[in-house]
Amino acid sequence: MHNRLPWPQTINDAAERIIAIMNEHERTKVRAISEDKLKKLCFSLGIYVRHELGLFEGNDALIKACAISEHGDFESFHFLNDPDTASGVILEAIWNRLHTLTPDR
């Protein structure tokens, strides 16, 4: 059972939550990865994202937000139960956000 803060329901809130938890060394490592290499994070940061944000525990609102973002509203119903795809969308949002922040945040 999830006993921490309420789960984020939007991609932006999810990315902000994870970035707030990361230390500067971790942020620097993610910033240094090229966008086409983000999939390499699926078995490290991606696992953390899936567990921390409740993607395996019923955070359907966030999974739906990720599905709509990735596939559009019409096709999203096929992807509503896919925490792996959702974490990939969130990893991309984290990467994008880190590239807009100053290094000390």
N, CA, C and O atoms as a MOPAC input file, in Angstrom:
PM7 MOZYME 1SCF
protein

 N      0.84300 1    -1.19400 1     0.00000 1
 C      0.00000 1     0.00000 1     0.00000 1
 C      0.88000 1     1.24600 1     0.00000 1
 O      1.92500 1     1.28300 1     0.65000 1
 N      0.46300 1     2.21900 1    -0.70400 1
 C      1.18700 1     3.48600 1    -0.84700 1
 C      0.87100 1     4.37400 1     0.36000 1
 O     -0.29200 1     4.71100 1     0.58600 1
 N      1.87900 1     4.75400 1     1.13200 1
 C      1.66000 1     5.55000 1     2.34000 1
 C      2.34000 1     6.91000 1     2.29800 1
 O      2.49300 1     7.53300 1     3.34800 1
 N      2.74500 1     7.38900 1     1.15900 1
 C      3.44600 1     8.66300 1     1.05000 1
 C      2.51500 1     9.73600 1     0.50600 1
 O      1.29600 1     9.64500 1     0.65200 1
 N      3.08800 1    10.73600 1    -0.11400 1
 C      2.29600 1    11.79500 1    -0.73800 1
 C      1.31600 1    11.20500 1    -1.74000 1
 O      1.54900 1    10.11800 1    -2.26800 1
 N      0.22000 1    11.91300 1    -2.00600 1
 C     -0.69300 1    11.41800 1    -3.05400 1
 C      0.05100 1    11.29600 1    -4.37800 1
 O      0.95300 1    12.07900 1    -4.67600 1
 N     -0.33600 1    10.31900 1    -5.15200 1
 C      0.31300 1    10.11100 1    -6.44400 1
 C      0.05100 1    11.28900 1    -7.37700 1
 O     -1.05300 1    11.83400 1    -7.38500 1
 N      1.03100 1    11.68000 1    -8.14700 1
 C      0.79300 1    12.72100 1    -9.15400 1
 C     -0.11800 1    12.16700 1   -10.24600 1
 O     -0.09600 1    10.97100 1   -10.53800 1
 N     -0.90600 1    13.03300 1   -10.83500 1
 C     -1.83500 1    12.59700 1   -11.87300 1
 C     -1.48100 1    13.13200 1   -13.24500 1
 O     -2.08800 1    12.74000 1   -14.24100 1
 N     -0.50600 1    14.02300 1   -13.30700 1
 C     -0.08400 1    14.56200 1   -14.60100 1
 C      1.38800 1    14.23200 1   -14.83700 1
 O      2.13900 1    13.96800 1   -13.89800 1
 N      1.77500 1    14.25000 1   -16.08400 1
 C      3.16700 1    13.97400 1   -16.44400 1
 C      4.08800 1    15.02900 1   -15.84100 1
 O      5.15000 1    14.69100 1   -15.31800 1
 N      3.70100 1    16.29200 1   -15.90500 1
 C      4.53600 1    17.36100 1   -15.34300 1
 C      4.73000 1    17.19900 1   -13.84500 1
 O      5.84300 1    17.35000 1   -13.34200 1
 N      3.64300 1    16.89100 1   -13.12000 1
 C      3.75700 1    16.69300 1   -11.67500 1
 C      4.63700 1    15.48900 1   -11.35600 1
 O      5.41500 1    15.51900 1   -10.40300 1
 N      4.51300 1    14.43400 1   -12.15200 1
 C      5.33400 1    13.23400 1   -11.95000 1
 C      6.81000 1    13.55300 1   -12.16300 1
 O      7.65400 1    13.15600 1   -11.35900 1
 N      7.12300 1    14.26300 1   -13.23200 1
 C      8.51500 1    14.62600 1   -13.51400 1
 C      9.07200 1    15.51100 1   -12.40300 1
 O     10.20000 1    15.30600 1   -11.95300 1
 N      8.30000 1    16.47800 1   -11.96500 1
 C      8.74600 1    17.36700 1   -10.89000 1
 C      8.99400 1    16.59300 1    -9.60100 1
 O      9.96000 1    16.87200 1    -8.89100 1
 N      8.13800 1    15.63000 1    -9.29000 1
 C      8.31700 1    14.82900 1    -8.06900 1
 C      9.64100 1    14.07500 1    -8.11400 1
 O     10.39300 1    14.08100 1    -7.13800 1
 N      9.92900 1    13.43000 1    -9.23100 1
 C     11.16300 1    12.64700 1    -9.34600 1
 C     12.38900 1    13.56500 1    -9.32500 1
 O     13.37900 1    13.25900 1    -8.66100 1
 N     12.32800 1    14.67000 1   -10.03600 1
 C     13.46000 1    15.60900 1   -10.05100 1
 C     13.73800 1    16.14000 1    -8.64700 1
 O     14.89700 1    16.31300 1    -8.27000 1
 N     12.69100 1    16.39800 1    -7.87600 1
 C     12.86800 1    16.89900 1    -6.51100 1
 C     13.57300 1    15.87900 1    -5.61900 1
 O     14.26400 1    16.25800 1    -4.67300 1
 N     13.40600 1    14.60800 1    -5.90800 1
 C     14.02600 1    13.53800 1    -5.12400 1
 C     15.48400 1    13.32700 1    -5.52600 1
 O     16.30800 1    12.92700 1    -4.70400 1
 N     15.79400 1    13.59600 1    -6.78000 1
 C     17.14300 1    13.35000 1    -7.30400 1
 C     18.15800 1    14.32500 1    -6.70700 1
 O     17.84700 1    15.49200 1    -6.47000 1
 N     19.37700 1    13.83100 1    -6.46800 1
 C     20.44500 1    14.74700 1    -6.05900 1
 C     21.10900 1    15.31800 1    -7.32100 1
 O     20.80700 1    14.88900 1    -8.43500 1
 N     22.00400 1    16.27500 1    -7.14000 1
 C     22.60500 1    16.94900 1    -8.30000 1
 C     23.41800 1    15.99300 1    -9.16300 1
 O     23.42400 1    16.12500 1   -10.38700 1
 N     24.09800 1    15.04200 1    -8.55400 1
 C     24.86700 1    14.05300 1    -9.32400 1
 C     23.93600 1    13.25200 1   -10.24600 1
 O     24.25600 1    13.02700 1   -11.41300 1
 N     22.79600 1    12.83000 1    -9.71900 1
 C     21.83800 1    12.07200 1   -10.53500 1
 C     21.26900 1    12.93400 1   -11.65700 1
 O     21.12400 1    12.47300 1   -12.78900 1
 N     20.95100 1    14.17600 1   -11.34200 1
 C     20.43700 1    15.08300 1   -12.38000 1
 C     21.46900 1    15.29000 1   -13.48400 1
 O     21.12600 1    15.30500 1   -14.66600 1
 N     22.72200 1    15.44900 1   -13.09700 1
 C     23.79500 1    15.64200 1   -14.07400 1
 C     23.93500 1    14.42100 1   -14.97800 1
 O     24.12500 1    14.56200 1   -16.18600 1
 N     23.84200 1    13.23200 1   -14.40200 1
 C     23.94800 1    12.00400 1   -15.19700 1
 C     22.80900 1    11.90100 1   -16.21500 1
 O     23.03700 1    11.53200 1   -17.36700 1
 N     21.59400 1    12.22300 1   -15.79400 1
 C     20.45600 1    12.15600 1   -16.71900 1
 C     20.58800 1    13.22800 1   -17.78800 1
 O     20.30600 1    12.97400 1   -18.95900 1
 N     21.01200 1    14.42200 1   -17.39800 1
 C     21.22400 1    15.50800 1   -18.36500 1
 C     22.24100 1    15.11900 1   -19.43400 1
 O     22.10900 1    15.51300 1   -20.59200 1
 N     23.24900 1    14.35000 1   -19.04900 1
 C     24.34400 1    13.99000 1   -19.96000 1
 C     23.94900 1    12.92300 1   -20.97600 1
 O     24.63400 1    12.74300 1   -21.98300 1
 N     22.86200 1    12.22200 1   -20.72500 1
 C     22.41700 1    11.17600 1   -21.64700 1
 C     21.76600 1    11.83200 1   -22.85900 1
 O     20.98600 1    12.77400 1   -22.71300 1
 N     22.07800 1    11.34700 1   -24.03600 1
 C     21.41200 1    11.87700 1   -25.22900 1
 C     19.97800 1    11.34700 1   -25.26000 1
 O     19.68500 1    10.27600 1   -24.72900 1
 N     19.10700 1    12.10600 1   -25.88400 1
 C     17.68700 1    11.74700 1   -25.89500 1
 C     17.45500 1    10.35400 1   -26.47400 1
 O     16.58300 1     9.62400 1   -26.00200 1
 N     18.22100 1     9.98500 1   -27.48200 1
 C     18.02900 1     8.67300 1   -28.10000 1
 C     18.52700 1     7.52700 1   -27.21400 1
 O     18.28400 1     6.36300 1   -27.53500 1
 N     19.21000 1     7.82200 1   -26.12100 1
 C     19.70700 1     6.78900 1   -25.19600 1
 C     18.85700 1     6.68500 1   -23.92500 1
 O     19.20800 1     5.93700 1   -23.01200 1
 N     17.75200 1     7.42000 1   -23.85600 1
 C     16.91300 1     7.40600 1   -22.65800 1
 C     16.41300 1     6.01200 1   -22.29500 1
 O     16.23700 1     5.70800 1   -21.11500 1
 N     16.18600 1     5.17200 1   -23.28200 1
 C     15.68600 1     3.82200 1   -23.01100 1
 C     16.63400 1     3.02900 1   -22.12200 1
 O     16.21200 1     2.08000 1   -21.46100 1
 N     17.91000 1     3.40800 1   -22.09600 1
 C     18.86600 1     2.72300 1   -21.21900 1
 C     18.50700 1     2.89800 1   -19.74400 1
 O     18.95600 1     2.12200 1   -18.90100 1
 N     17.70600 1     3.90600 1   -19.43100 1
 C     17.32700 1     4.16300 1   -18.04400 1
 C     16.12600 1     3.34000 1   -17.58800 1
 O     15.74600 1     3.40900 1   -16.41800 1
 N     15.52400 1     2.56700 1   -18.48100 1
 C     14.28300 1     1.87200 1   -18.12300 1
 C     14.46900 1     0.84000 1   -17.01500 1
 O     13.51100 1     0.53100 1   -16.30700 1
 N     15.67800 1     0.29800 1   -16.84400 1
 C     15.89900 1    -0.70100 1   -15.80000 1
 C     16.55300 1    -0.12200 1   -14.55100 1
 O     16.90600 1    -0.86700 1   -13.63600 1
 N     16.71600 1     1.17500 1   -14.50400 1
 C     17.25700 1     1.82200 1   -13.30400 1
 C     16.26900 1     2.89400 1   -12.85000 1
 O     15.40500 1     2.63100 1   -12.01300 1
 N     16.39300 1     4.08400 1   -13.39400 1
 C     15.48500 1     5.16400 1   -13.02700 1
 C     14.04600 1     4.82100 1   -13.40500 1
 O     13.11300 1     5.20900 1   -12.70200 1
 N     13.86200 1     4.10400 1   -14.49500 1
 C     12.51500 1     3.71900 1   -14.91500 1
 C     11.81200 1     2.84100 1   -13.89300 1
 O     10.62000 1     3.01900 1   -13.63900 1
 N     12.53500 1     1.89700 1   -13.30600 1
 C     11.94900 1     1.04300 1   -12.25900 1
 C     11.56700 1     1.89500 1   -11.05400 1
 O     10.48700 1     1.73400 1   -10.48600 1
 N     12.45400 1     2.79500 1   -10.67500 1
 C     12.16200 1     3.69000 1    -9.55100 1
 C     10.90700 1     4.52100 1    -9.83800 1
 O     10.04500 1     4.65900 1    -8.97000 1
 N     10.80400 1     5.06800 1   -11.03400 1
 C      9.63900 1     5.86400 1   -11.43300 1
 C      8.36600 1     5.02800 1   -11.31900 1
 O      7.36900 1     5.48700 1   -10.76100 1
 N      8.39700 1     3.80400 1   -11.84400 1
 C      7.20100 1     2.95200 1   -11.81200 1
 C      6.73900 1     2.68100 1   -10.38500 1
 O      5.53900 1     2.67700 1   -10.11000 1
 N      7.67500 1     2.45900 1    -9.48700 1
 C      7.30300 1     2.16600 1    -8.09800 1
 C      6.97000 1     3.43200 1    -7.31000 1
 O      5.96900 1     3.45900 1    -6.59500 1
 N      7.76900 1     4.45500 1    -7.42400 1
 C      7.56600 1     5.69000 1    -6.66700 1
 C      6.25200 1     6.38400 1    -7.02700 1
 O      5.62200 1     7.00900 1    -6.17400 1
 N      5.84300 1     6.27300 1    -8.28300 1
 C      4.64500 1     6.98400 1    -8.74200 1
 C      3.41000 1     6.09400 1    -8.80000 1
 O      2.36500 1     6.50900 1    -9.30200 1
 N      3.52700 1     4.87400 1    -8.28900 1
 C      2.36500 1     3.99800 1    -8.18400 1
 C      1.87100 1     3.42300 1    -9.49200 1
 O      0.69300 1     3.08600 1    -9.60800 1
 N      2.73900 1     3.30400 1   -10.47600 1
 C      2.29000 1     2.81300 1   -11.77700 1
 C      1.91200 1     1.33500 1   -11.73900 1
 O      1.14700 1     0.87600 1   -12.58700 1
 N      2.43400 1     0.58300 1   -10.76900 1
 C      2.04200 1    -0.81700 1   -10.59000 1
 C      0.98600 1    -0.96800 1    -9.50300 1
 O      0.49100 1    -2.07000 1    -9.26800 1
 N      0.63800 1     0.13100 1    -8.83700 1
 C     -0.23900 1     0.06400 1    -7.67000 1
 C     -1.57500 1     0.77300 1    -7.86600 1
 O     -2.29800 1     0.99200 1    -6.89400 1
 N     -1.91300 1     1.12900 1    -9.07700 1
 C     -3.22800 1     1.70300 1    -9.31300 1
 C     -3.28200 1     3.18300 1    -9.62700 1
 O     -4.35400 1     3.78000 1    -9.53000 1
 N     -2.18100 1     3.79700 1    -9.99500 1
 C     -2.22100 1     5.20500 1   -10.38600 1
 C     -2.70300 1     5.30500 1   -11.83700 1
 O     -1.95400 1     5.66300 1   -12.74600 1
 N     -3.96700 1     4.97600 1   -12.00900 1
 C     -4.55500 1     4.93600 1   -13.34800 1
 C     -4.60500 1     6.30300 1   -14.01300 1
 O     -4.49500 1     6.40400 1   -15.23500 1
 N     -4.77000 1     7.35700 1   -13.21700 1
 C     -4.84200 1     8.70400 1   -13.79900 1
 C     -3.53100 1     9.06100 1   -14.50100 1
 O     -3.54400 1     9.63200 1   -15.59200 1
 N     -2.41000 1     8.72600 1   -13.88000 1
 C     -1.11600 1     9.03900 1   -14.49200 1
 C     -0.84900 1     8.14500 1   -15.69900 1
 O     -0.32800 1     8.60900 1   -16.71300 1
 N     -1.20200 1     6.87200 1   -15.59500 1
 C     -1.02900 1     5.97500 1   -16.74500 1
 C     -1.86800 1     6.46700 1   -17.92100 1
 O     -1.41300 1     6.44200 1   -19.06400 1
 N     -3.09300 1     6.91400 1   -17.64200 1
 C     -3.95100 1     7.42600 1   -18.71400 1
 C     -3.36100 1     8.70000 1   -19.32000 1
 O     -3.37400 1     8.87000 1   -20.53900 1
 N     -2.84500 1     9.59100 1   -18.47700 1
 C     -2.22600 1    10.82600 1   -18.99000 1
 C     -1.05600 1    10.49600 1   -19.90600 1
 O     -0.87500 1    11.12900 1   -20.94600 1
 N     -0.26100 1     9.50100 1   -19.51700 1
 C      0.88100 1     9.09600 1   -20.34400 1
 C      0.41900 1     8.45000 1   -21.64300 1
 O      1.00200 1     8.69000 1   -22.70000 1
 N     -0.62500 1     7.63100 1   -21.57000 1
 C     -1.14300 1     6.96400 1   -22.76800 1
 C     -1.67300 1     7.98500 1   -23.76500 1
 O     -1.41500 1     7.87900 1   -24.96400 1
 N     -2.41100 1     8.97200 1   -23.27400 1
 C     -2.94800 1    10.00800 1   -24.16000 1
 C     -1.80400 1    10.81600 1   -24.76500 1
 O     -1.83800 1    11.15100 1   -25.94900 1
 N     -0.80100 1    11.12600 1   -23.96500 1
 C      0.35300 1    11.88200 1   -24.45400 1
 C      1.09300 1    11.12700 1   -25.54900 1
 O      1.50500 1    11.71200 1   -26.55100 1
 N      1.25500 1     9.83700 1   -25.35200 1
 C      2.03500 1     9.01500 1   -26.27600 1
 C      1.24200 1     8.61500 1   -27.52100 1
 O      1.80800 1     8.53700 1   -28.61100 1
 N     -0.05000 1     8.36400 1   -27.37500 1
 C     -0.82300 1     7.74500 1   -28.45500 1
 C     -2.03800 1     8.54700 1   -28.91100 1
 O     -2.71000 1     8.14500 1   -29.86100 1
 N     -2.33100 1     9.64800 1   -28.27100 1
 C     -3.51400 1    10.41100 1   -28.62100 1
 C     -4.73700 1     9.83800 1   -27.92200 1
 O     -4.73100 1     8.67700 1   -27.51100 1
 N     -5.75700 1    10.62300 1   -27.78900 1
 C     -6.94800 1    10.23700 1   -27.03800 1
 C     -7.62500 1     9.00300 1   -27.60700 1
 O     -8.04000 1     8.12800 1   -26.84600 1
 N     -7.74800 1     8.90900 1   -28.92100 1
 C     -8.47500 1     7.80400 1   -29.54800 1
 C     -7.79900 1     6.45600 1   -29.32100 1
 O     -8.46900 1     5.47200 1   -29.00800 1
 N     -6.48000 1     6.40300 1   -29.47700 1
 C     -5.75500 1     5.13800 1   -29.35800 1
 C     -5.35300 1     4.80200 1   -27.93100 1
 O     -4.90500 1     3.68500 1   -27.67300 1
 N     -5.49700 1     5.72100 1   -27.01200 1
 C     -4.95100 1     5.53100 1   -25.67000 1
 C     -5.57000 1     4.36400 1   -24.92500 1
 O     -4.91000 1     3.77900 1   -24.06700 1
 N     -6.80600 1     4.00400 1   -25.21800 1
 C     -7.44600 1     2.92900 1   -24.46100 1
 C     -6.71200 1     1.60300 1   -24.60300 1
 O     -6.87800 1     0.73200 1   -23.74900 1
 N     -5.91600 1     1.41400 1   -25.63500 1
 C     -5.13300 1     0.18700 1   -25.81100 1
 C     -3.92700 1     0.14300 1   -24.87300 1
 O     -3.37200 1    -0.93000 1   -24.63600 1
 N     -3.52300 1     1.27400 1   -24.34600 1
 C     -2.28300 1     1.37600 1   -23.58100 1
 C     -2.51100 1     1.76000 1   -22.11900 1
 O     -1.55800 1     2.10900 1   -21.42300 1
 N     -3.75300 1     1.70100 1   -21.64400 1
 C     -4.06500 1     2.20200 1   -20.31000 1
 C     -3.43400 1     1.39300 1   -19.18200 1
 O     -3.28000 1     1.92000 1   -18.08000 1
 N     -3.07000 1     0.16400 1   -19.40800 1
 C     -2.50300 1    -0.65900 1   -18.34200 1
 C     -1.04100 1    -0.96800 1   -18.59300 1
 O     -0.59300 1    -2.08200 1   -18.32300 1
 N     -0.30100 1    -0.01900 1   -19.09700 1
 C      1.09100 1    -0.26500 1   -19.44200 1
 C      2.03000 1     0.64500 1   -18.64500 1
 O      2.40600 1     1.71400 1   -19.12500 1
 N      2.41200 1     0.23100 1   -17.43300 1
 C      3.32200 1     1.04000 1   -16.62200 1
 C      4.68000 1     1.26900 1   -17.28300 1
 O      5.30900 1     2.30100 1   -17.05000 1
 N      5.13900 1     0.33100 1   -18.09700 1
 C      6.44400 1     0.49100 1   -18.74800 1
 C      6.43100 1     1.64400 1   -19.74600 1
 O      7.34400 1     2.46900 1   -19.76000 1
 N      5.39900 1     1.69900 1   -20.57700 1
 C      5.27600 1     2.81000 1   -21.52100 1
 C      5.11100 1     4.12600 1   -20.77000 1
 O      5.70000 1     5.14000 1   -21.14300 1
 N      4.30900 1     4.10300 1   -19.71200 1
 C      4.09300 1     5.31700 1   -18.91900 1
 C      5.40500 1     5.82300 1   -18.32600 1
 O      5.67500 1     7.02400 1   -18.34900 1
 N      6.21700 1     4.91500 1   -17.79800 1
 C      7.48800 1     5.36600 1   -17.21200 1
 C      8.40600 1     5.94200 1   -18.28600 1
 O      9.17500 1     6.86200 1   -18.00400 1
 N      8.34200 1     5.42300 1   -19.50100 1
 C      9.13200 1     5.98200 1   -20.59900 1
 C      8.72600 1     7.40700 1   -20.92300 1
 O      9.57700 1     8.26000 1   -21.17500 1
 N      7.42300 1     7.66300 1   -20.91700 1
 C      6.92400 1     9.02000 1   -21.15800 1
 C      7.40700 1     9.95100 1   -20.04700 1
 O      7.80300 1    11.08700 1   -20.30900 1
 N      7.37300 1     9.46700 1   -18.81300 1
 C      7.80800 1    10.27900 1   -17.67400 1
 C      9.31700 1    10.51500 1   -17.71700 1
 O      9.77800 1    11.61700 1   -17.42000 1
 N     10.08800 1     9.49300 1   -18.08500 1
 C     11.54300 1     9.67400 1   -18.22100 1
 C     11.86200 1    10.76000 1   -19.24800 1
 O     12.75700 1    11.58000 1   -19.04300 1
 N     11.12800 1    10.75400 1   -20.34100 1
 C     11.33900 1    11.78600 1   -21.36200 1
 C     11.00800 1    13.17200 1   -20.81000 1
 O     11.71200 1    14.14200 1   -21.08600 1
 N      9.92800 1    13.25500 1   -20.02700 1
 C      9.55900 1    14.53900 1   -19.42300 1
 C     10.62200 1    15.00000 1   -18.42800 1
 O     10.93400 1    16.18900 1   -18.35800 1
 N     11.18000 1    14.06300 1   -17.65800 1
 C     12.25900 1    14.39600 1   -16.72300 1
 C     13.45900 1    14.93300 1   -17.49800 1
 O     14.02200 1    15.96900 1   -17.14300 1
 N     13.84100 1    14.23000 1   -18.54600 1
 C     14.99000 1    14.63700 1   -19.36400 1
 C     14.76700 1    16.03500 1   -19.94600 1
 O     15.65100 1    16.89000 1   -19.88500 1
 N     13.57400 1    16.25700 1   -20.51100 1
 C     13.26200 1    17.57100 1   -21.08400 1
 C     13.30100 1    18.65800 1   -20.02000 1
 O     13.84600 1    19.73800 1   -20.24800 1
 N     12.72800 1    18.37400 1   -18.87100 1
 C     12.69200 1    19.36300 1   -17.78800 1
 C     14.10500 1    19.67100 1   -17.29600 1
 O     14.43000 1    20.83200 1   -17.04600 1
 N     14.93900 1    18.65400 1   -17.15600 1
 C     16.30900 1    18.88300 1   -16.69100 1
 C     17.10200 1    19.74500 1   -17.66900 1
 O     18.03500 1    20.44000 1   -17.26600 1
 N     16.74400 1    19.70600 1   -18.92800 1
 C     17.43700 1    20.53400 1   -19.91400 1
 C     16.94700 1    21.97800 1   -19.92300 1
 O     17.52700 1    22.82300 1   -20.60400 1
 N     15.88800 1    22.26800 1   -19.17600 1
 C     15.40300 1    23.64700 1   -19.06500 1
 C     15.75800 1    24.26200 1   -17.71600 1
 O     15.55100 1    25.45800 1   -17.51200 1
 N     16.29500 1    23.45700 1   -16.78500 1
 C     16.63800 1    23.94200 1   -15.44900 1
 C     18.09600 1    24.36600 1   -15.38000 1
 O     18.92800 1    23.91200 1   -16.16600 1
 N     18.39000 1    25.23400 1   -14.43900 1
 C     19.78800 1    25.56600 1   -14.17000 1
 C     20.41700 1    24.38800 1   -13.43200 1
 O     19.70200 1    23.65500 1   -12.74900 1
 N     21.71200 1    24.18300 1   -13.54400 1
 C     22.36000 1    23.01400 1   -12.94800 1
 C     22.17300 1    22.84400 1   -11.44600 1
 O     22.28300 1    21.71800 1   -10.96100 1
 N     21.89900 1    23.88800 1   -10.69100 1
 C     21.75700 1    23.71800 1    -9.24300 1
 C     20.35900 1    23.30100 1    -8.82200 1
 O     20.09500 1    23.21000 1    -7.62300 1
 N     19.45800 1    23.04700 1    -9.74900 1
 C     18.10200 1    22.59400 1    -9.38400 1
 C     17.84100 1    21.24100 1    -9.94600 1
 O     16.75800 1    20.69000 1    -9.74900 1

